[in-house]
Amino acid sequence: MLYMLLLYWNENDPSEDDTIPEHFKFTDAARERNAYVYSEALGGTAAATTVRPAVGKVTATDGPYLETKEVIGGFYVLDCQDLDDAIAQASAIAEFSKSPVEIRPVMDVPGWDYGPSTGRQRHAMG
């Protein structure tokens, strides 16, 4: 089952950059288990743009949707046995990063073309 692990970080704490080698190790281990699907690091809030619907148009503004101390700094999509396995993987990341990790199931949208990850099992909608 696919799970997205959202990695939070405090962008005002440069020591969090020290965890990059640990992420490399984590990724290598996930690849060895054939659990690794995809991951990315994301730019900070200074590079964010939020698009909002408005009456008859949309507006784009600089910055994130909400102001918060911890922001999403990246994510992993992992193929886990179940939620307990996803929690174990998120716990490993939280342990070395000292930051929260949010877990969300990746949902299956019937008829969607998932490209190269078609063979991975997603969670049923609803």
FENCORGI-V841877 format. One record per run of one state. SS is the DSSP state (2 for helix, 1 for strand, 0 for the rest). FROM is the first residue (numbers start at 1). LEN is the number of residues. Records with the same first field share a line. If there is no record, write none. Layout:
BEGIN
SS->FROM-LEN, FROM-LEN
END
This chain:
BEGIN
0->1-1, 11-3, 33-3, 42-3, 48-1, 55-2, 63-7, 80-3, 98-3, 106-1, 109-6, 118-5, 125-2
1->2-9, 36-6, 49-6, 57-6, 70-10, 101-5, 107-2, 123-2
2->14-19, 45-3, 83-15, 115-3
END
